[in-house]
Every structure is written in structure tokens, then in C-alpha cells.
Amino acid sequence: MRYAICYVSTVNPALSETEIQKALEFSKNWNNDNGITGILLYSEGNFFQVLEGGEQLLKDLFCRIKADERHNNIIPIFQKQIPGTKFETYEADFISLDDRYKDEHFDIYFAHISLLDPSIQSSVKYILNNFTEGIN
Ligand SMILES: Cc1cc2nc3c(=O)[nH]c(=O)nc-3n(C[C@H](O)[C@H](O)[C@H](O)COP(=O)(O)O)c2cc1C
């Protein structure tokens, strides 16, 4: 059984854009090395992340993420088991969303979401739409 975690959080205001990019890059590498799929977006002070992977691996990772002082106000949206053999081999790309937002990126986010487990796609789309509102 795969597990999925989705949350939003607020960036630590002391963080520079370079440090944010570093966190995104680290996440991308570690997750790809450990068979975790999903997306991590940064937009105007907030993070939005969806993670899919082995249950224990993800729970342990989420403990580390929650303890990370680079962000706070972590609001879990869902944490649940998902029936997910279909996307077992999918390697997610992580996309940062910032002031230099470009229209074509939006298509990429939705392409990524369509690769997530079908049972969580609609809620992720809904949240993502709200998350990106005002940028479009
Ligand atoms: C918004 C945010 C998202 C993160 N997402 C991940 C992630 O998906 N995978 C990961 O390995 N680390 C992620 N990290 C980094 C972890 O919080 C943590 O620094 C990392 O797992 C290393 O753990 P350690 O500092 O206890 O060694 C994220 C950090 C932040 C601020």
C-alpha cells in the first residue's frame, strides 16, 4: 500500500530565494532516489507539497519536514493510504513557482498531477487552483 501526504506551509521569512531553491533541489534528489513521487511548489511565501511513497518512509520524512525551521504553519490537507501500484516507478519533477511565473508552467503542474494516484487528483487540483490564484 502506498501512502500520500499533502500539506501547505509558510516559508521562514529569513530564507533567501537561493536557500528556497536549495531546499527544492535537495527534496527532488532525495525523493527521486527513494521512489517518492509528487510535487513541491513554492509561491509567494508558501509551499504546497504532495508526496506519494511507502507509508513508513513518508511518515518519517514528514516528521523531518515538520521539524524543518525553513518553514512553519504546516497545515496537513490529507494523509492517507492510496491504492497505488500504477505510479510505483514514476519519478516526479519538482517545480518552483515564484515571481517569474510563466504560463507554460501551469500545464506542467497539471501534467504532473495527472500522474498522481487518481484517488487524490481532484483534491490536489482544487487546492492547486486556489494556491496559484492571483498569480495567473
Ligand atoms: C518545504 C520543504 C519541503 C521539503 N520536502 C522534502 C522532501 O520532499 N524530501 C526530502 O528529503 N526533504 C525535504 N525537505 C527537507 C527536510 O525538511 C529535511 O531537511 C531533510 O529531509 C533532511 O533531514 P535532516 O535535516 O534531518 O537530515 C523539505 C524541506 C522544506 C522546507
The ligand as a Tripos MOL2 file, in Angstrom:
@<TRIPOS>MOLECULE
LIG
   31    33     1     0     0
SMALL
NO_CHARGES

@<TRIPOS>ATOM
      1 C1          9.0280   22.9350    2.2440 C.3       1 LIG1
      2 C2         10.0210   21.8290    2.4290 C.ar      1 LIG1
      3 C3          9.7930   20.6190    1.7870 C.ar      1 LIG1
      4 C4         10.6950   19.5810    1.9180 C.ar      1 LIG1
      5 N1         10.4530   18.4260    1.2650 N.ar      1 LIG1
      6 C5         11.3440   17.4320    1.3460 C.ar      1 LIG1
      7 C6         11.1490   16.2300    0.6280 C.ar      1 LIG1
      8 O1         10.1530   16.0660   -0.0680 O.2       1 LIG1
      9 N2         12.1020   15.2710    0.7300 N.ar      1 LIG1
     10 C7         13.2330   15.4220    1.4930 C.ar      1 LIG1
     11 O2         14.0430   14.5200    1.5520 O.2       1 LIG1
     12 N3         13.4360   16.5530    2.1800 N.ar      1 LIG1
     13 C8         12.5310   17.5530    2.1240 C.ar      1 LIG1
     14 N4         12.7630   18.7080    2.8090 N.ar      1 LIG1
     15 C9         13.9550   18.7830    3.6600 C.3       1 LIG1
     16 C10        13.6730   18.1410    5.0050 C.3       1 LIG1
     17 O3         12.9260   19.0130    5.8210 O.3       1 LIG1
     18 C11        14.9860   17.7700    5.7400 C.3       1 LIG1
     19 O4         15.8350   18.8800    5.7950 O.3       1 LIG1
     20 C12        15.6820   16.6320    5.0290 C.3       1 LIG1
     21 O5         14.8290   15.5200    4.9620 O.3       1 LIG1
     22 C13        16.9850   16.2210    5.7180 C.3       1 LIG1
     23 O6         16.7070   15.8180    7.0240 O.3       1 LIG1
     24 P1         17.6980   16.1590    8.2050 P.3       1 LIG1
     25 O7         17.8720   17.6490    8.1660 O.co2     1 LIG1
     26 O8         17.0130   15.6750    9.4440 O.co2     1 LIG1
     27 O9         18.9590   15.4240    7.8880 O.co2     1 LIG1
     28 C14        11.8560   19.7530    2.7130 C.ar      1 LIG1
     29 C15        12.0660   20.9740    3.3490 C.ar      1 LIG1
     30 C16        11.1660   22.0070    3.2190 C.ar      1 LIG1
     31 C17        11.4210   23.3090    3.8940 C.3       1 LIG1
@<TRIPOS>BOND
     1     1     2 1
     2     2     3 ar
     3     2    30 ar
     4     3     4 ar
     5     4     5 ar
     6     4    28 ar
     7     5     6 ar
     8     6     7 ar
     9     6    13 1
    10     7     8 2
    11     7     9 ar
    12     9    10 ar
    13    10    11 2
    14    10    12 ar
    15    12    13 ar
    16    13    14 ar
    17    14    15 1
    18    14    28 ar
    19    15    16 1
    20    16    17 1
    21    16    18 1
    22    18    19 1
    23    18    20 1
    24    20    21 1
    25    20    22 1
    26    22    23 1
    27    23    24 1
    28    24    25 2
    29    24    26 1
    30    24    27 1
    31    28    29 ar
    32    29    30 ar
    33    30    31 1
@<TRIPOS>SUBSTRUCTURE
     1 LIG1         1 GROUP 0 **** ****
